[in-house]
Structure formats: C-alpha cells, structure tokens
Amino acid sequence: MKVGITEVAERAQVSEATVSRVINRRQGVSRKTREAVEQAMADLGYERQMRGQLVAVVTELVSNPFFADVAERIESILAPHGLKTVLCPCFPGGVQELDFVTSLADRGVAAVVFLSASNTLEGADPQAYELLRSRRIPFVGINGQFEGVSEAPVFSTDDLLAAELAVDHLHRLGHRRIGMASGPVGNRPADRRVSGFVASLAKRGVEDAEQWVVRQSYTVEGGQSAAISLLGRGATAIVAASDYMALGAIRGARRQGYDVPGDVSVVGYDGSMIMDFVDPPLTTVRQPADRLASEVGRSILALVGNRDVPVGELLFDPELVIRASTAVPKA
C-alpha cells in the first residue's frame, strides 16, 4: 500500500498540515514534533518527492579542488535536512547555465548556488537570474555579486585583503619587483585582486604598479605565460590569482632556467590541501572554504523555509599559508 501524509500523520499523532510543514521545511513546528514526524516517515517507508528537494550548485570550475571542496561541504550541510545537491558544471562550449537552470526549475529545484559562475563576470547574461526570480526560486552566490540583483545573498573571500597578504609576505622577505599573474579582465574576483595588488604596491612606494600585472586565463598554461612575461620584466616574485596559475608560474620559471624559490618566489591563491604535496610545497592565500560553505548552507536552509536572510555581499578573511615556494631574494 502506498504511504501518504495521512498515514504519517496518524502514526505521528499530528495533523496532516503539520506533516506537510515538516516535509516542506516550514516554520511553526517544534523540534520534538518534527523529530516525531521524521521518525514516522522512516518507520512507514514514506519517500519524499524529489520535487523541491534538489539544490543545484552551478560552477565553471569543477576541476579546481577548492570549488569541489566547497560543493562537498555544502552537500554535507544540506543532506541532513533532506536536500540533495546536484553539481552543474558549465564548461566553455558545454551546457550553459540557462539550460541547467531552466531544466531544474521545470523540475522544481529548491534553490540554486552560483559558485564562481556567471556571477563573477561583468556583463553576464541575466536570464538565469530573471527566470529564478519569476519562479520564486531562491539563489545565492559565492565570490561574485549578481549584476542587477540586490535581494540575493552573496558570500565572498575578501580579494583586496588576499592581495595585501601576498604582497606583504613577499615584501617582508625583501622582494621589491613583485609581479601578478591575474585572471582575465571582467572577472570580478580577478579585478578586485588586481586593485588590491596595485594598492599594496603603491602603499609601498612602487610607481606605475600596473606594469607588474599580466592578465591571463585561470589555467596552468595561463600562469606559465604570465610568469614568462613577468620574469622578462625582472620580477623576483610572482603573486598568482589561483593555485593552478601558480603551478604554471613555477613551470614557466623552471623552463626559463630559474629555480623556485632560489631565483623567484611564487604565491598561489585558493589553498587546496593538495598544494602541500607539490614541488615545492606552495605558499598560498587560502580561501575559507569551510566558512563560505557554512554560510551558504545556512542561507539555503532559511530561504527554502521561507525565512528572511541578510542580502548583499558578506566578505570573509582569507589566510596566508607559508610553505616552501617563497624565500628571500638573491642579493
């Protein structure tokens, strides 16, 4: 026999309306009652419908360990509350965000997390956001605000502080010709890191700091190309916009005959654990994956429960992790 909310209500000795509120994660149910309903559902083998139980995590950077880590942490926070996370990788030339969002919205997705996706890009197509707003489906962003959207919560690493931490570390070691291998123009985190980098150099008396910035793609190859250009300008240290770019910078320096860190120091950005096991272990600015995921999870749970959350962008402090890819410059 098919088990419905009537049977669950009888088993838990509550009203069908109370069972419905528990299933849909609404307010107005005590913890004791909620647990009783959940137990009744488990005892009777009641299966929640998938509609309204899915949370989509949209990202272009699924191959990056940092973003995979954030997505996994979000899943671990939402799963105990009956929400299932679906990872939606939007590779260049592949399935685009709007296709994912439209398909999931038609299937009743509970919420969408934009993890360094189109929310990081200036001039991004707003159709996906407009569709979600029209369907009253909540969405949040990580590391980038939504263009033209003021009511969505956004959680970001403080990129200005990240640049300052890297420059300060290298400057204290004695480096004065510090370059930056940055992401492309129009990428909000990259633009903010460049602003922070230029401000940090200017604060330390460097004129025309922009000349020490090279824009490239967020890839190993992009980091390698940027490093070769910066080394040609006489840089003794390189601040990379991602750990992958930092690995590319190390490869580029070595192919030019430089030793890392003997001849040139390299600092990465993201802070994935695996960077402790590369050669040399990478000094990096670590993004607070645990805190970002925790806040995203709490916001999603509140939003799907029709509770208000603070809107706008909330910034989280990164952390400098010093390893073996930085050293004092040669005399």
C-alpha positions in Angstrom: 0.0 0.0 0.0 1.3 3.5 -0.9 2.1 5.5 2.2 0.9 9.1 2.2 0.9 12.1 4.6 -2.4 10.8 6.1 -0.7 7.6 7.3 2.3 9.6 8.5 0.0 12.0 10.4 -1.8 9.1 12.1 1.5 7.4 13.1 3.0 10.6 14.5 -0.3 11.7 16.1 -0.3 15.1 14.4 -2.3 16.8 11.8 -1.7 16.4 8.1 -0.9 20.1 7.9 1.9 19.6 10.4 3.3 16.7 8.3 3.2 19.0 5.3 5.1 21.7 7.1 7.8 19.2 8.1 8.1 17.8 4.6 8.4 21.3 3.1 10.7 22.6 5.9 8.3 25.3 7.0 8.4 27.2 10.3 6.0 26.7 13.2 6.9 23.1 14.1 8.7 22.3 17.3 11.8 20.2 17.3 10.1 17.3 19.2 7.2 17.3 16.7 9.5 17.5 13.7 11.5 14.5 15.0 8.3 12.5 15.6 7.1 13.1 12.1 10.6 12.3 10.6 10.6 9.0 12.6 7.1 8.2 11.5 8.1 8.7 7.9 11.1 6.4 8.3 9.0 3.7 10.1 6.4 3.7 7.3 8.9 4.0 4.5 7.5 7.3 3.3 9.6 8.7 0.4 9.6 12.4 0.0 9.0 13.5 -3.6 12.2 14.8 -5.3 10.4 17.9 -6.4 11.6 20.7 -4.1 14.4 18.6 -2.6 17.2 19.5 -5.1 19.7 22.3 -4.7 21.8 23.0 -7.8 25.4 24.1 -7.5 26.4 25.8 -10.7 30.2 26.3 -11.4 32.6 26.6 -14.2 35.5 25.4 -12.1 34.5 21.8 -11.1 38.1 20.6 -11.9 39.5 23.0 -9.3 40.0 21.2 -5.9 38.9 24.3 -4.0 35.5 24.5 -5.7 35.0 20.8 -5.4 35.7 21.1 -1.7 33.1 23.9 -1.3 30.5 22.0 -3.2 31.1 18.9 -1.0 30.9 20.9 2.2 27.6 22.5 1.1 26.3 19.0 0.4 27.2 17.8 3.9 25.4 20.7 5.5 22.2 20.3 3.4 21.9 16.5 3.3 20.7 16.0 7.0 17.8 18.3 6.1 16.6 16.2 3.3 18.1 18.3 0.5 20.1 16.7 -2.3 22.9 18.6 -4.0 23.3 18.4 -7.8 26.5 19.7 -9.3 26.1 21.5 -12.6 29.4 22.1 -14.4 29.2 24.8 -17.1 32.3 24.2 -19.2 33.0 26.6 -22.0 31.3 25.3 -25.1 29.2 22.9 -23.0 25.8 23.0 -21.4 25.2 26.6 -20.3 23.8 28.0 -17.0 20.5 28.9 -18.5 19.9 25.4 -19.8 20.7 23.9 -16.4 18.6 26.5 -14.5 15.6 26.1 -16.9 15.7 22.3 -16.7 16.0 22.3 -13.0 13.4 25.0 -12.4 10.9 22.9 -14.5 11.6 20.0 -12.1 11.0 22.1 -9.0 14.5 22.8 -7.8 14.5 24.1 -4.2 17.4 26.6 -4.7 20.5 27.4 -6.8 24.0 28.2 -5.7 26.2 30.0 -8.2 29.7 29.0 -7.2 32.1 31.4 -9.0 30.0 31.0 -12.1 28.4 33.8 -14.2 28.0 35.9 -11.0 31.8 36.6 -11.3 31.5 38.1 -14.8 30.8 41.7 -15.7 28.0 41.9 -18.3 26.9 38.3 -17.8 23.5 37.3 -19.3 20.9 37.8 -16.5 18.3 35.4 -18.0 19.1 32.7 -15.5 18.6 35.0 -12.5 15.4 36.5 -14.0 14.0 33.0 -14.5 14.6 32.1 -10.9 13.1 35.3 -9.6 10.0 34.8 -11.7 9.6 31.3 -10.3 10.3 32.5 -6.8 13.3 30.1 -6.5 15.9 31.4 -4.1 19.6 31.6 -5.2 22.8 32.7 -3.6 26.3 33.5 -4.9 29.8 32.7 -4.0 32.7 35.0 -4.9 30.7 37.4 -7.0 27.6 39.6 -6.8 24.7 39.3 -9.3 24.5 42.1 -11.8 21.2 43.9 -11.4 20.1 41.8 -8.4 20.1 43.3 -5.0 18.0 40.8 -3.0 20.3 37.8 -3.2 22.8 36.9 -0.5 26.5 36.6 -1.7 29.4 35.2 0.2 32.9 36.1 -1.0 36.5 36.0 0.0 38.0 39.4 0.6 40.1 39.7 -2.5 41.6 43.1 -1.6 42.9 41.6 1.7 44.2 38.5 -0.2 46.4 40.6 -2.4 47.7 42.6 0.6 48.6 39.4 2.4 50.6 38.0 -0.5 52.4 41.3 -1.2 53.1 42.0 2.4 54.7 38.5 2.8 56.9 38.9 -0.2 57.9 42.5 0.7 58.9 41.4 4.2 61.2 38.8 2.6 62.9 41.6 0.7 61.3 41.4 -2.7 60.8 44.8 -4.5 60.0 43.6 -8.0 56.8 41.7 -7.4 54.5 40.8 -10.3 51.0 39.5 -10.5 49.7 36.7 -12.8 46.0 37.6 -12.8 42.8 36.3 -14.3 41.0 37.9 -17.2 39.6 41.4 -17.3 35.9 41.5 -16.4 36.2 38.7 -13.9 35.2 40.3 -10.6 37.5 38.4 -8.2 40.4 39.0 -10.6 39.6 42.7 -11.0 39.4 43.1 -7.2 42.7 41.2 -6.6 44.4 43.4 -9.2 43.1 46.5 -7.4 44.3 45.2 -4.1 47.7 44.3 -5.6 48.2 47.7 -7.2 47.1 49.4 -4.0 49.5 47.3 -1.9 52.5 48.1 -4.2 51.6 51.8 -4.3 51.4 51.8 -0.5 55.0 50.6 -0.5 56.2 53.3 -2.9 56.0 51.4 -6.2 55.2 53.7 -9.1 53.3 52.5 -12.2 52.3 49.3 -10.3 50.0 48.3 -13.2 53.1 47.4 -15.3 53.6 44.5 -12.9 50.2 42.9 -13.8 49.7 40.3 -16.5 46.2 39.1 -17.3 45.7 35.5 -18.4 43.3 32.6 -18.1 42.9 30.7 -14.8 44.9 27.8 -16.0 48.4 26.3 -15.7 49.1 27.5 -19.2 47.9 31.0 -18.3 50.1 31.1 -15.3 53.1 29.9 -17.3 52.6 32.5 -19.9 52.2 35.3 -17.4 55.3 34.2 -15.4 57.5 34.2 -18.5 56.3 37.8 -19.3 56.9 38.9 -15.7 60.3 37.4 -15.5 61.2 39.2 -18.7 60.4 42.4 -16.8 62.8 41.5 -14.0 60.3 40.2 -11.4 61.8 38.3 -8.5 58.4 37.2 -7.1 55.0 36.4 -8.6 51.6 36.5 -7.0 49.2 34.2 -8.9 45.4 34.5 -9.0 44.9 30.8 -8.4 46.9 27.8 -7.3 46.7 26.4 -10.8 48.2 29.6 -12.2 50.9 29.4 -9.5 51.8 25.9 -10.7 52.0 27.2 -14.2 54.2 30.1 -13.0 56.6 27.6 -11.4 56.8 25.5 -14.6 57.4 28.7 -16.6 60.1 29.8 -14.3 61.9 26.5 -14.4 61.7 26.3 -18.2 63.4 29.7 -18.3 66.2 28.3 -16.1 65.1 29.8 -12.8 64.9 28.0 -9.5 61.9 28.3 -7.3 62.3 29.7 -4.7 66.0 30.3 -5.1 65.6 32.7 -8.0 61.9 33.6 -7.9 59.3 33.2 -5.3 55.7 32.2 -6.1 52.5 32.7 -4.1 49.2 31.0 -5.1 45.6 31.6 -4.3 42.7 29.2 -3.2 44.5 27.0 -0.7 43.5 23.5 -1.7 45.1 20.9 0.6 46.9 19.2 -2.3 49.2 22.2 -2.7 51.1 20.9 0.4 52.3 18.0 -1.8 53.6 19.7 -4.9 57.3 20.6 -5.5 58.0 22.9 -3.9 55.0 23.0 -1.5 53.1 26.1 -2.4 52.9 29.2 -0.3 49.3 30.4 -0.9 46.4 32.5 0.2 43.8 30.2 1.4 40.1 30.9 0.9 37.9 30.0 3.9 36.0 27.1 2.2 34.5 25.9 5.5 33.1 29.3 6.5 31.8 30.1 3.0 30.1 26.7 2.7 28.6 27.0 6.2 27.0 30.4 5.5 25.7 29.2 2.1 24.2 26.2 3.7 22.5 28.2 6.5 21.1 30.7 4.0 19.8 28.0 1.7 18.0 26.3 4.6 16.5 29.6 5.7 15.4 30.5 2.2 13.7 27.2 1.3 11.9 27.5 4.7 10.6 30.9 3.6 12.7 32.8 6.2 14.4 36.0 5.5 18.2 36.3 5.3 20.5 39.3 5.1 21.1 40.3 1.5 24.2 41.9 -0.2 27.7 40.7 -0.1 29.4 39.3 3.0 33.2 39.2 2.9 35.3 36.6 4.6 39.0 37.0 5.5 41.5 34.7 3.7 44.6 33.2 5.4 48.2 33.2 4.3 49.7 29.7 4.3 53.5 29.9 4.1 55.3 26.9 2.7 58.4 26.4 0.6 57.8 28.3 -2.7 58.8 31.7 -1.2 62.2 32.8 0.1 64.4 35.9 0.4 65.6 37.2 -3.0 69.1 36.8 -4.2 71.4 39.7 -3.4 
